[in-house]
Structure formats: structure tokens, C-alpha cells
């Protein structure tokens, strides 16, 4: 997968849990950003300091920053997600760059 010029922009990711199928593909690609909760659905989590675990962001529409080193994995998660529920957008203008509504 080719990562476009968005690699230089600040990006955030969120998951639409209403569409999440709980397959866990996202957590396999980028476990630092995605995790399945006890309800079987995927959620995002912010970057954690070394040696610490980040809390899941379980509020509807919660976003987490996409760390640049993980952009390729997060973009692949959005592409491969069977529920088409992962949305990656630019912080600057809210435009979706990876996911079902990407231009």
C-alpha cells in the first residue's frame, strides 16, 4: 500500500462501532492504536508512554491521533476492515483520507 502525502499531516482515527463486525483485523495490524473491548467491538486508544497501557476511548466518535510510524498499518486496517468502520481523517480540515468515505 502506498502512503500518500498525508504522512506529513496530523491525522486522527475513529471507529463507527455501529458498523464494527468485531473481526479484530485492525488490532492485528495496529495493536498500539486499536483494541477489542469486552463487548467484542474495536475501539481506538491514544499513544501511551513507554511501559504503560493506554485506556480505550469508548465514547461514540472518540478519536485518537495516528502516530506517523503506524500510518501504514492504520491505513491498511481501514482498507481491510470488513465492516468498513475505520475512518482516518486530517485534523486540519476533517477530510477523510482512509476509510469508506475517503476521497
LUMLUMDO-512550 format. One record per residue: residue number from 1; residue in one letter; x, y, z of N, C-alpha, C, O in turn. Coordinates in Angstrom, 2 decimals. Layout:
N
+-----+----+---------+---------+---------+---------+---------+---------+---------+---------+---------+---------+---------+---------+
!   i ! aa !    n.xx !    n.yy !    n.zz !   ca.xx !   ca.yy !   ca.zz !    c.xx !    c.yy !    c.zz !    o.xx !    o.yy !    o.zz !
+-----+----+---------+---------+---------+---------+---------+---------+---------+---------+---------+---------+---------+---------+
! NUM !  A !       X !       Y !       Z !       X !       Y !       Z !       X !       Y !       Z !       X !       Y !       Z !
...
+-----+----+---------+---------+---------+---------+---------+---------+---------+---------+---------+---------+---------+---------+
REM end
This chain:
103
+-----+----+---------+---------+---------+---------+---------+---------+---------+---------+---------+---------+---------+---------+
!   i ! aa !    n.xx !    n.yy !    n.zz !   ca.xx !   ca.yy !   ca.zz !    c.xx !    c.yy !    c.zz !    o.xx !    o.yy !    o.zz !
+-----+----+---------+---------+---------+---------+---------+---------+---------+---------+---------+---------+---------+---------+
!   1 !  X !    0.84 !   -1.17 !    0.00 !    0.00 !    0.00 !    0.00 !    0.89 !    1.24 !    0.00 !    1.84 !    1.32 !    0.77 !
!   2 !  X !    0.58 !    2.17 !   -0.84 !    1.33 !    3.41 !   -0.91 !    0.70 !    4.44 !    0.02 !   -0.51 !    4.69 !   -0.03 !
!   3 !  X !    1.52 !    5.02 !    0.87 !    1.03 !    6.06 !    1.76 !    1.28 !    7.39 !    1.06 !    2.41 !    7.72 !    0.72 !
!   4 !  X !    0.20 !    8.13 !    0.86 !    0.28 !    9.39 !    0.12 !    0.85 !   10.51 !    0.98 !    1.36 !   10.25 !    2.08 !
!   5 !  X !    0.78 !   11.71 !    0.50 !    1.33 !   12.87 !    1.18 !    0.73 !   13.12 !    2.56 !    1.24 !   13.96 !    3.30 !
!   6 !  X !   -0.34 !   12.42 !    2.93 !   -0.94 !   12.61 !    4.23 !    0.03 !   12.25 !    5.36 !   -0.17 !   12.63 !    6.51 !
!   7 !  X !    1.09 !   11.51 !    5.01 !    2.07 !   11.12 !    6.02 !    2.67 !   12.34 !    6.71 !    3.17 !   12.23 !    7.83 !
!   8 !  X !    2.63 !   13.48 !    6.05 !    3.21 !   14.69 !    6.62 !    2.18 !   15.49 !    7.43 !    2.55 !   16.48 !    8.07 !
!   9 !  X !    0.93 !   15.09 !    7.41 !   -0.13 !   15.83 !    8.09 !   -0.53 !   15.12 !    9.39 !   -0.34 !   13.91 !    9.53 !
!  10 !  X !   -1.07 !   15.89 !   10.31 !   -1.58 !   15.31 !   11.55 !   -2.91 !   14.61 !   11.24 !   -3.83 !   15.22 !   10.69 !
!  11 !  X !   -2.99 !   13.33 !   11.60 !   -4.18 !   12.53 !   11.31 !   -4.76 !   11.98 !   12.61 !   -4.06 !   11.83 !   13.61 !
!  12 !  X !   -6.06 !   11.69 !   12.56 !   -6.74 !   11.04 !   13.67 !   -7.60 !    9.92 !   13.12 !   -7.98 !    9.93 !   11.95 !
!  13 !  X !   -7.91 !    8.95 !   13.97 !   -8.70 !    7.80 !   13.56 !   -9.84 !    7.60 !   14.54 !   -9.71 !    7.86 !   15.74 !
!  14 !  X !  -10.97 !    7.14 !   14.01 !  -12.10 !    6.78 !   14.86 !  -12.79 !    5.58 !   14.24 !  -12.63 !    5.29 !   13.05 !
!  15 !  X !  -13.56 !    4.87 !   15.06 !  -14.28 !    3.68 !   14.62 !  -15.76 !    3.88 !   14.86 !  -16.18 !    4.33 !   15.93 !
!  16 !  X !  -16.55 !    3.54 !   13.85 !  -18.01 !    3.56 !   13.98 !  -18.42 !    2.18 !   14.52 !  -18.54 !    1.23 !   13.76 !
!  17 !  X !  -18.62 !    2.09 !   15.83 !  -18.94 !    0.80 !   16.44 !  -20.25 !    0.21 !   15.94 !  -20.45 !   -1.00 !   16.04 !
!  18 !  X !  -21.15 !    1.03 !   15.41 !  -22.40 !    0.50 !   14.86 !  -22.14 !   -0.39 !   13.66 !  -22.96 !   -1.26 !   13.34 !
!  19 !  X !  -21.01 !   -0.20 !   12.99 !  -20.67 !   -0.99 !   11.82 !  -19.60 !   -2.04 !   12.10 !  -19.33 !   -2.90 !   11.26 !
!  20 !  X !  -18.98 !   -1.98 !   13.27 !  -17.88 !   -2.90 !   13.60 !  -18.38 !   -4.33 !   13.66 !  -19.40 !   -4.61 !   14.30 !
!  21 !  X !  -17.66 !   -5.23 !   13.00 !  -18.02 !   -6.65 !   12.99 !  -17.23 !   -7.45 !   14.02 !  -17.48 !   -8.64 !   14.21 !
!  22 !  X !  -16.28 !   -6.80 !   14.69 !  -15.51 !   -7.47 !   15.73 !  -14.50 !   -8.48 !   15.22 !  -14.07 !   -9.35 !   15.98 !
!  23 !  X !  -14.13 !   -8.39 !   13.95 !  -13.16 !   -9.34 !   13.39 !  -11.76 !   -9.18 !   13.97 !  -11.00 !  -10.15 !   14.01 !
!  24 !  X !  -11.42 !   -7.99 !   14.43 !  -10.12 !   -7.77 !   15.06 !   -8.97 !   -7.57 !   14.10 !   -7.81 !   -7.56 !   14.52 !
!  25 !  X !   -9.26 !   -7.42 !   12.82 !   -8.19 !   -7.20 !   11.84 !   -7.41 !   -5.94 !   12.19 !   -6.18 !   -5.91 !   12.06 !
!  26 !  X !   -8.11 !   -4.91 !   12.62 !   -7.44 !   -3.65 !   12.97 !   -6.45 !   -3.86 !   14.11 !   -5.34 !   -3.34 !   14.07 !
!  27 !  X !   -6.85 !   -4.62 !   15.12 !   -5.98 !   -4.87 !   16.26 !   -4.78 !   -5.73 !   15.88 !   -3.73 !   -5.65 !   16.52 !
!  28 !  X !   -4.93 !   -6.54 !   14.84 !   -3.79 !   -7.32 !   14.35 !   -2.80 !   -6.42 !   13.62 !   -1.59 !   -6.56 !   13.80 !
!  29 !  X !   -3.30 !   -5.50 !   12.81 !   -2.43 !   -4.59 !   12.06 !   -1.77 !   -3.56 !   12.97 !   -0.56 !   -3.33 !   12.86 !
!  30 !  X !   -2.51 !   -2.95 !   13.87 !   -2.00 !   -1.84 !   14.68 !   -2.50 !   -1.96 !   16.12 !   -3.38 !   -1.20 !   16.53 !
!  31 !  X !   -1.96 !   -2.90 !   16.90 !   -2.42 !   -3.08 !   18.28 !   -2.14 !   -1.88 !   19.18 !   -2.73 !   -1.75 !   20.25 !
!  32 !  X !   -1.25 !   -1.00 !   18.75 !   -0.97 !    0.20 !   19.53 !   -2.09 !    1.23 !   19.41 !   -2.20 !    2.15 !   20.23 !
!  33 !  X !   -2.93 !    1.07 !   18.37 !   -3.99 !    2.05 !   18.08 !   -5.38 !    1.46 !   18.29 !   -6.30 !    2.17 !   18.69 !
!  34 !  X !   -5.55 !    0.16 !   18.03 !   -6.86 !   -0.49 !   18.09 !   -6.84 !   -1.64 !   19.10 !   -5.83 !   -2.30 !   19.29 !
!  35 !  X !   -7.99 !   -1.85 !   19.73 !   -8.12 !   -2.97 !   20.65 !   -9.60 !   -3.37 !   20.72 !  -10.49 !   -2.52 !   20.67 !
!  36 !  X !   -9.84 !   -4.67 !   20.85 !  -11.20 !   -5.15 !   21.05 !  -11.52 !   -5.06 !   22.54 !  -10.69 !   -5.39 !   23.38 !
!  37 !  X !  -12.73 !   -4.60 !   22.84 !  -13.16 !   -4.49 !   24.23 !  -13.98 !   -5.72 !   24.60 !  -14.19 !   -6.60 !   23.76 !
!  38 !  X !  -14.42 !   -5.78 !   25.81 !  -15.19 !   -6.92 !   26.31 !  -16.48 !   -7.13 !   25.52 !  -17.00 !   -8.25 !   25.47 !
!  39 !  X !  -17.00 !   -6.07 !   24.90 !  -18.22 !   -6.19 !   24.10 !  -17.96 !   -6.77 !   22.71 !  -18.90 !   -6.95 !   21.93 !
!  40 !  X !  -16.68 !   -7.08 !   22.40 !  -16.34 !   -7.68 !   21.11 !  -16.15 !   -6.68 !   19.98 !  -15.90 !   -7.08 !   18.84 !
!  41 !  X !  -16.26 !   -5.40 !   20.28 !  -16.09 !   -4.37 !   19.26 !  -14.73 !   -3.69 !   19.41 !  -14.13 !   -3.68 !   20.48 !
!  42 !  X !  -14.26 !   -3.13 !   18.29 !  -12.97 !   -2.45 !   18.29 !  -13.13 !   -0.99 !   18.70 !  -14.13 !   -0.34 !   18.40 !
!  43 !  X !  -12.11 !   -0.49 !   19.39 !  -12.05 !    0.90 !   19.82 !  -10.63 !    1.41 !   19.58 !   -9.69 !    0.64 !   19.44 !
!  44 !  X !  -10.51 !    2.73 !   19.52 !   -9.19 !    3.34 !   19.38 !   -8.63 !    3.66 !   20.76 !   -9.36 !    3.75 !   21.74 !
!  45 !  X !   -7.31 !    3.83 !   20.80 !   -6.66 !    4.26 !   22.02 !   -5.53 !    5.20 !   21.65 !   -4.88 !    5.04 !   20.62 !
!  46 !  X !   -5.29 !    6.19 !   22.50 !   -4.23 !    7.16 !   22.22 !   -2.86 !    6.53 !   22.48 !   -2.75 !    5.49 !   23.13 !
!  47 !  X !   -1.81 !    7.16 !   21.96 !   -0.46 !    6.65 !   22.26 !   -0.21 !    6.68 !   23.77 !   -0.64 !    7.59 !   24.47 !
!  48 !  X !    0.47 !    5.66 !   24.24 !    0.78 !    5.56 !   25.67 !    2.28 !    5.79 !   25.88 !    3.08 !    5.47 !   25.01 !
!  49 !  X !    2.64 !    6.33 !   27.03 !    4.07 !    6.45 !   27.35 !    4.72 !    5.06 !   27.39 !    4.03 !    4.07 !   27.66 !
!  50 !  X !    6.00 !    4.97 !   27.12 !    6.67 !    3.66 !   27.15 !    6.43 !    2.93 !   28.46 !    6.54 !    3.50 !   29.55 !
!  51 !  X !    6.10 !    1.65 !   28.33 !    5.87 !    0.83 !   29.50 !    4.48 !    0.93 !   30.10 !    4.18 !    0.24 !   31.07 !
!  52 !  X !    3.64 !    1.79 !   29.54 !    2.27 !    1.95 !   30.06 !    1.27 !    1.52 !   29.00 !    1.57 !    1.51 !   27.80 !
!  53 !  X !    0.08 !    1.18 !   29.45 !   -1.01 !    0.79 !   28.56 !   -2.02 !    1.94 !   28.47 !   -2.41 !    2.50 !   29.50 !
!  54 !  X !   -2.43 !    2.28 !   27.26 !   -3.40 !    3.36 !   27.07 !   -4.81 !    2.86 !   27.33 !   -5.11 !    1.69 !   27.10 !
!  55 !  X !   -5.66 !    3.74 !   27.82 !   -7.07 !    3.40 !   28.02 !   -7.80 !    3.47 !   26.69 !   -7.53 !    4.33 !   25.86 !
!  56 !  X !   -8.74 !    2.54 !   26.50 !   -9.58 !    2.59 !   25.31 !  -10.49 !    3.80 !   25.38 !  -10.98 !    4.18 !   26.44 !
!  57 !  X !  -10.72 !    4.40 !   24.23 !  -11.64 !    5.53 !   24.13 !  -12.98 !    4.98 !   23.66 !  -13.18 !    4.76 !   22.47 !
!  58 !  X !  -13.89 !    4.75 !   24.59 !  -15.13 !    4.05 !   24.27 !  -16.31 !    4.96 !   24.00 !  -17.41 !    4.47 !   23.74 !
!  59 !  X !  -16.12 !    6.27 !   24.06 !  -17.21 !    7.18 !   23.75 !  -17.48 !    7.13 !   22.24 !  -16.54 !    7.05 !   21.46 !
!  60 !  X !  -18.75 !    7.18 !   21.82 !  -19.05 !    7.18 !   20.38 !  -18.34 !    8.34 !   19.67 !  -18.40 !    9.49 !   20.12 !
!  61 !  X !  -17.67 !    8.03 !   18.58 !  -16.98 !    9.05 !   17.80 !  -15.65 !    9.49 !   18.36 !  -15.04 !   10.42 !   17.83 !
!  62 !  X !  -15.17 !    8.84 !   19.43 !  -13.89 !    9.22 !   20.02 !  -12.77 !    9.02 !   19.01 !  -12.74 !    8.03 !   18.27 !
!  63 !  X !  -11.85 !    9.98 !   18.98 !  -10.73 !    9.90 !   18.05 !   -9.41 !    9.76 !   18.80 !   -9.28 !   10.16 !   19.96 !
!  64 !  X !   -8.45 !    9.18 !   18.10 !   -7.09 !    9.06 !   18.63 !   -6.13 !    9.52 !   17.55 !   -6.39 !    9.30 !   16.36 !
!  65 !  X !   -5.03 !   10.14 !   17.93 !   -4.04 !   10.53 !   16.93 !   -3.41 !    9.29 !   16.29 !   -3.29 !    8.24 !   16.92 !
!  66 !  X !   -3.03 !    9.44 !   15.04 !   -2.34 !    8.36 !   14.33 !   -0.84 !    8.66 !   14.37 !   -0.39 !    9.60 !   13.71 !
!  67 !  X !   -0.07 !    7.89 !   15.12 !    1.38 !    8.11 !   15.13 !    1.96 !    7.83 !   13.74 !    1.64 !    6.82 !   13.11 !
!  68 !  X !    2.80 !    8.73 !   13.27 !    3.36 !    8.61 !   11.92 !    3.97 !    7.24 !   11.64 !    3.75 !    6.71 !   10.55 !
!  69 !  X !    4.73 !    6.64 !   12.57 !    5.30 !    5.33 !   12.28 !    4.25 !    4.23 !   12.06 !    4.56 !    3.18 !   11.49 !
!  70 !  X !    3.02 !    4.48 !   12.50 !    1.96 !    3.46 !   12.38 !    0.98 !    3.77 !   11.25 !    0.00 !    3.04 !   11.08 !
!  71 !  X !    1.22 !    4.82 !   10.50 !    0.26 !    5.24 !    9.48 !   -0.02 !    4.14 !    8.47 !   -1.18 !    3.91 !    8.12 !
!  72 !  X !    0.99 !    3.46 !    7.99 !    0.78 !    2.40 !    7.01 !   -0.11 !    1.30 !    7.57 !   -1.00 !    0.80 !    6.88 !
!  73 !  X !    0.12 !    0.91 !    8.83 !   -0.68 !   -0.14 !    9.47 !   -2.13 !    0.32 !    9.70 !   -3.07 !   -0.45 !    9.50 !
!  74 !  X !   -2.29 !    1.57 !   10.11 !   -3.64 !    2.10 !   10.34 !   -4.39 !    2.21 !    9.01 !   -5.58 !    1.88 !    8.94 !
!  75 !  X !   -3.71 !    2.66 !    7.95 !   -4.34 !    2.75 !    6.63 !   -4.73 !    1.37 !    6.12 !   -5.80 !    1.20 !    5.55 !
!  76 !  X !   -3.87 !    0.38 !    6.33 !   -4.18 !   -0.99 !    5.92 !   -5.38 !   -1.52 !    6.70 !   -6.22 !   -2.23 !    6.15 !
!  77 !  X !   -5.47 !   -1.18 !    7.98 !   -6.62 !   -1.59 !    8.79 !   -7.92 !   -1.05 !    8.20 !   -8.91 !   -1.77 !    8.07 !
!  78 !  X !   -7.89 !    0.23 !    7.83 !   -9.09 !    0.85 !    7.25 !   -9.46 !    0.18 !    5.93 !  -10.63 !   -0.02 !    5.63 !
!  79 !  X !   -8.46 !   -0.16 !    5.14 !   -8.71 !   -0.79 !    3.83 !   -9.26 !   -2.21 !    3.98 !  -10.16 !   -2.61 !    3.24 !
!  80 !  X !   -8.72 !   -2.96 !    4.93 !   -9.07 !   -4.37 !    5.07 !  -10.28 !   -4.63 !    5.98 !  -10.78 !   -5.75 !    6.03 !
!  81 !  X !  -10.75 !   -3.63 !    6.68 !  -11.84 !   -3.80 !    7.63 !  -13.11 !   -4.29 !    6.92 !  -13.62 !   -3.60 !    6.04 !
!  82 !  X !  -13.63 !   -5.47 !    7.29 !  -14.85 !   -5.96 !    6.64 !  -16.09 !   -5.13 !    6.98 !  -17.05 !   -5.13 !    6.21 !
!  83 !  X !  -16.08 !   -4.44 !    8.10 !  -17.22 !   -3.61 !    8.48 !  -17.17 !   -2.21 !    7.89 !  -18.12 !   -1.43 !    8.02 !
!  84 !  X !  -16.04 !   -1.89 !    7.24 !  -15.83 !   -0.54 !    6.68 !  -16.19 !    0.52 !    7.71 !  -16.94 !    1.46 !    7.44 !
!  85 !  X !  -15.63 !    0.36 !    8.91 !  -15.99 !    1.25 !   10.02 !  -14.84 !    2.10 !   10.53 !  -15.02 !    2.88 !   11.46 !
!  86 !  X !  -13.65 !    1.97 !    9.94 !  -12.48 !    2.72 !   10.39 !  -12.32 !    3.95 !    9.52 !  -12.27 !    3.85 !    8.29 !
!  87 !  X !  -12.24 !    5.10 !   10.17 !  -12.15 !    6.38 !    9.47 !  -10.88 !    7.11 !    9.91 !  -10.68 !    7.35 !   11.10 !
!  88 !  X !  -10.04 !    7.46 !    8.95 !   -8.82 !    8.22 !    9.21 !   -8.97 !    9.55 !    8.51 !   -9.19 !    9.61 !    7.30 !
!  89 !  X !   -8.85 !   10.63 !    9.28 !   -9.05 !   11.95 !    8.69 !   -7.95 !   12.92 !    9.12 !   -7.30 !   12.75 !   10.15 !
!  90 !  X !   -7.78 !   13.94 !    8.28 !   -6.84 !   15.01 !    8.61 !   -7.43 !   15.85 !    9.73 !   -8.62 !   16.19 !    9.69 !
!  91 !  X !   -6.63 !   16.19 !   10.69 !   -7.08 !   17.03 !   11.79 !   -7.36 !   18.44 !   11.29 !   -8.32 !   19.09 !   11.72 !
!  92 !  X !   -6.53 !   18.90 !   10.38 !   -6.61 !   20.28 !    9.88 !   -7.98 !   20.64 !    9.33 !   -8.51 !   21.71 !    9.62 !
!  93 !  X !   -8.57 !   19.74 !    8.53 !   -9.82 !   20.09 !    7.86 !  -10.90 !   19.01 !    7.97 !  -11.99 !   19.18 !    7.43 !
!  94 !  X !  -10.62 !   17.91 !    8.67 !  -11.61 !   16.86 !    8.86 !  -11.88 !   15.98 !    7.66 !  -12.81 !   15.18 !    7.68 !
!  95 !  X !  -11.08 !   16.12 !    6.61 !  -11.28 !   15.31 !    5.40 !  -10.76 !   13.90 !    5.63 !   -9.63 !   13.70 !    6.07 !
!  96 !  X !  -11.61 !   12.92 !    5.31 !  -11.24 !   11.53 !    5.45 !  -10.27 !   11.15 !    4.34 !  -10.53 !   11.38 !    3.16 !
!  97 !  X !   -9.12 !   10.56 !    4.74 !   -8.08 !   10.19 !    3.77 !   -7.99 !    8.68 !    3.60 !   -7.52 !    8.21 !    2.56 !
!  98 !  X !   -8.42 !    7.92 !    4.59 !   -8.50 !    6.46 !    4.50 !   -9.80 !    6.04 !    5.15 !  -10.20 !    6.60 !    6.18 !
!  99 !  X !  -10.47 !    5.05 !    4.56 !  -11.73 !    4.58 !    5.09 !  -12.83 !    4.67 !    4.06 !  -12.58 !    5.06 !    2.92 !
! 100 !  X !  -14.04 !    4.32 !    4.45 !  -15.15 !    4.23 !    3.48 !  -15.54 !    5.56 !    2.86 !  -16.10 !    5.57 !    1.76 !
! 101 !  X !  -15.27 !    6.67 !    3.53 !  -15.67 !    7.98 !    2.98 !  -14.48 !    8.75 !    2.40 !  -14.58 !    9.94 !    2.14 !
! 102 !  X !  -13.35 !    8.06 !    2.20 !  -12.15 !    8.73 !    1.67 !  -12.39 !    9.19 !    0.24 !  -13.07 !    8.53 !   -0.54 !
! 103 !  X !  -11.80 !   10.32 !   -0.06 !  -11.94 !   10.90 !   -1.41 !  -11.09 !   10.16 !   -2.40 !  -11.07 !   10.50 !   -3.58 !
+-----+----+---------+---------+---------+---------+---------+---------+---------+---------+---------+---------+---------+---------+
REM end
